Amino acid sequence: MSKSMIVFAVFASIVGGMLTATQGPTNAMLARPLNSPVNAAFVSFAIGTAVLLVLVAALRIKPDLQGAASLPWYAWMGGVYGVGFVCAAAFSAPRLGVATTITLMVGGQLLIGIILDHFGAFGVEPRPVSLGRLAGLGLVVLGVLLVRRT
Protein backbone atom coordinates (compact mmCIF):
# COMPACT_ATOMS: atom_id res chain seq x y z
CA MET A 1 0.00 0.00 0.00
CA SER A 2 1.35 3.42 -0.89
CA LYS A 3 2.31 5.93 1.76
CA SER A 4 -0.35 8.37 0.52
CA MET A 5 -3.04 5.69 0.94
CA ILE A 6 -1.86 5.04 4.49
CA VAL A 7 -1.93 8.77 5.28
CA PHE A 8 -5.44 9.03 3.81
CA ALA A 9 -6.57 5.98 5.83
CA VAL A 10 -5.23 7.56 9.04
CA PHE A 11 -6.98 10.84 8.21
CA ALA A 12 -10.24 9.04 7.34
CA SER A 13 -10.07 7.08 10.61
CA ILE A 14 -9.60 10.25 12.66
CA VAL A 15 -12.47 12.03 10.89
CA GLY A 16 -14.62 8.90 11.21
CA GLY A 17 -13.90 8.78 14.93
CA MET A 18 -14.83 12.44 15.28
CA LEU A 19 -18.09 11.86 13.43
CA THR A 20 -18.80 8.79 15.55
CA ALA A 21 -18.27 10.79 18.74
CA THR A 22 -20.68 13.44 17.47
CA GLN A 23 -23.30 10.86 16.57
CA GLY A 24 -24.06 9.89 20.19
CA PRO A 25 -25.06 13.31 21.51
CA THR A 26 -26.93 14.34 18.36
CA ASN A 27 -28.93 11.10 18.37
CA ALA A 28 -29.53 11.53 22.12
CA MET A 29 -30.92 15.00 21.35
CA LEU A 30 -33.17 13.46 18.71
CA ALA A 31 -34.22 10.65 21.07
CA ARG A 32 -35.83 13.07 23.55
CA PRO A 33 -38.73 14.28 21.39
CA LEU A 34 -38.96 10.89 19.63
CA ASN A 35 -39.24 9.17 23.05
CA SER A 36 -36.62 6.50 22.35
CA PRO A 37 -33.03 5.94 21.27
CA VAL A 38 -34.43 3.30 18.90
CA ASN A 39 -36.65 5.88 17.18
CA ALA A 40 -33.68 8.23 16.95
CA ALA A 41 -31.56 5.44 15.45
CA PHE A 42 -34.31 4.75 12.91
CA VAL A 43 -34.34 8.40 11.79
CA SER A 44 -30.53 8.45 11.77
CA PHE A 45 -30.35 5.37 9.56
CA ALA A 46 -33.08 6.68 7.24
CA ILE A 47 -31.18 9.93 6.70
CA GLY A 48 -27.92 8.00 6.36
CA THR A 49 -29.52 5.73 3.76
CA ALA A 50 -30.68 8.76 1.77
CA VAL A 51 -27.17 10.24 1.87
CA LEU A 52 -25.69 6.92 0.74
CA LEU A 53 -28.14 6.73 -2.17
CA VAL A 54 -26.99 10.17 -3.31
CA LEU A 55 -23.32 9.12 -2.98
CA VAL A 56 -23.84 5.87 -4.88
CA ALA A 57 -25.65 7.74 -7.67
CA ALA A 58 -23.10 10.56 -7.78
CA LEU A 59 -20.09 8.23 -7.77
CA ARG A 60 -21.78 5.73 -10.10
CA ILE A 61 -20.65 2.84 -7.96
CA LYS A 62 -21.92 -0.45 -9.34
CA PRO A 63 -21.91 -3.47 -7.05
CA ASP A 64 -20.70 -6.93 -8.04
CA LEU A 65 -23.99 -8.74 -7.40
CA GLN A 66 -22.50 -12.21 -8.05
CA GLY A 67 -19.71 -11.54 -5.57
CA ALA A 68 -22.20 -10.19 -3.04
CA ALA A 69 -24.44 -13.25 -3.42
CA SER A 70 -21.52 -15.55 -2.62
CA LEU A 71 -20.73 -13.90 0.72
CA PRO A 72 -21.45 -15.72 4.00
CA TRP A 73 -24.50 -14.60 5.98
CA TYR A 74 -22.47 -12.71 8.57
CA ALA A 75 -21.04 -10.39 5.91
CA TRP A 76 -24.49 -8.78 5.82
CA MET A 77 -24.61 -7.96 9.55
CA GLY A 78 -22.83 -4.56 9.45
CA GLY A 79 -26.11 -2.70 9.68
CA VAL A 80 -27.10 -4.73 12.74
CA TYR A 81 -23.84 -3.75 14.44
CA GLY A 82 -24.50 -0.15 13.46
CA VAL A 83 -27.95 -0.27 15.09
CA GLY A 84 -26.36 -1.54 18.28
CA PHE A 85 -23.77 1.20 18.21
CA VAL A 86 -26.18 4.05 17.44
CA CYS A 87 -28.75 2.95 20.03
CA ALA A 88 -26.07 2.41 22.69
CA ALA A 89 -24.51 5.82 22.01
CA ALA A 90 -27.87 7.65 22.03
CA PHE A 91 -28.81 5.93 25.30
CA SER A 92 -25.45 6.25 27.05
CA ALA A 93 -24.23 9.74 26.06
CA PRO A 94 -26.76 11.69 28.16
CA ARG A 95 -26.29 9.32 31.12
CA LEU A 96 -22.51 8.92 31.14
CA GLY A 97 -21.36 11.94 29.16
CA VAL A 98 -20.02 11.94 25.62
CA ALA A 99 -16.34 11.47 26.58
CA THR A 100 -17.03 8.49 28.86
CA THR A 101 -19.37 6.89 26.33
CA ILE A 102 -16.88 7.24 23.51
CA THR A 103 -13.97 6.07 25.67
CA LEU A 104 -15.92 2.95 26.66
CA MET A 105 -16.86 2.35 23.04
CA VAL A 106 -13.24 2.72 21.94
CA GLY A 107 -12.28 0.23 24.66
CA GLY A 108 -14.88 -2.21 23.35
CA GLN A 109 -13.74 -1.66 19.78
CA LEU A 110 -10.11 -2.22 20.73
CA LEU A 111 -10.94 -5.40 22.65
CA ILE A 112 -12.87 -6.96 19.77
CA GLY A 113 -10.31 -5.60 17.30
CA ILE A 114 -7.48 -7.42 19.10
CA ILE A 115 -9.52 -10.63 19.11
CA LEU A 116 -10.51 -10.35 15.42
CA ASP A 117 -6.92 -9.52 14.43
CA HIS A 118 -5.53 -12.44 16.43
CA PHE A 119 -7.76 -14.97 14.69
CA GLY A 120 -7.71 -13.27 11.27
CA ALA A 121 -11.51 -13.12 11.41
CA PHE A 122 -13.57 -11.87 8.46
CA GLY A 123 -10.59 -12.15 6.13
CA VAL A 124 -8.28 -9.66 7.85
CA GLU A 125 -4.58 -10.42 8.02
CA PRO A 126 -3.86 -12.20 11.33
CA ARG A 127 -1.97 -10.12 13.88
CA PRO A 128 -1.28 -12.07 17.05
CA VAL A 129 -2.12 -10.75 20.50
CA SER A 130 1.00 -9.19 21.97
CA LEU A 131 2.00 -7.62 25.23
CA GLY A 132 2.05 -4.22 23.51
CA ARG A 133 -1.49 -4.61 22.23
CA LEU A 134 -2.73 -5.73 25.65
CA ALA A 135 -0.91 -2.78 27.24
CA GLY A 136 -2.70 -0.47 24.78
CA LEU A 137 -6.03 -1.97 25.82
CA GLY A 138 -5.05 -1.51 29.47
CA LEU A 139 -4.26 2.14 28.80
CA VAL A 140 -7.69 2.64 27.23
CA VAL A 141 -9.28 1.08 30.33
CA LEU A 142 -7.21 3.47 32.44
CA GLY A 143 -8.39 6.26 30.15
CA VAL A 144 -12.01 5.30 30.85
CA LEU A 145 -11.36 5.57 34.58
CA LEU A 146 -9.62 8.94 34.20
CA VAL A 147 -12.26 10.38 31.87
CA ARG A 148 -15.09 9.13 34.10
CA ARG A 149 -13.53 10.55 37.24
CA THR A 150 -14.95 13.99 37.87
DAQUISUL-V729550 format. One line per field, one symbol per residue. burial: + if it has 9 or more other C-alpha atoms within 8 Angstrom, else -. A space follows every 10 residues. Layout:
burial=???
This chain:
burial=-----+---- ---------- +-++++++++ ++-+--+-++ +--+------ -----+---- ---------- ---------- --+--+++++ ++++-+++-+ ++++-++--+ +--+++++++ +----+--+- --++--+--+ +-++--++--
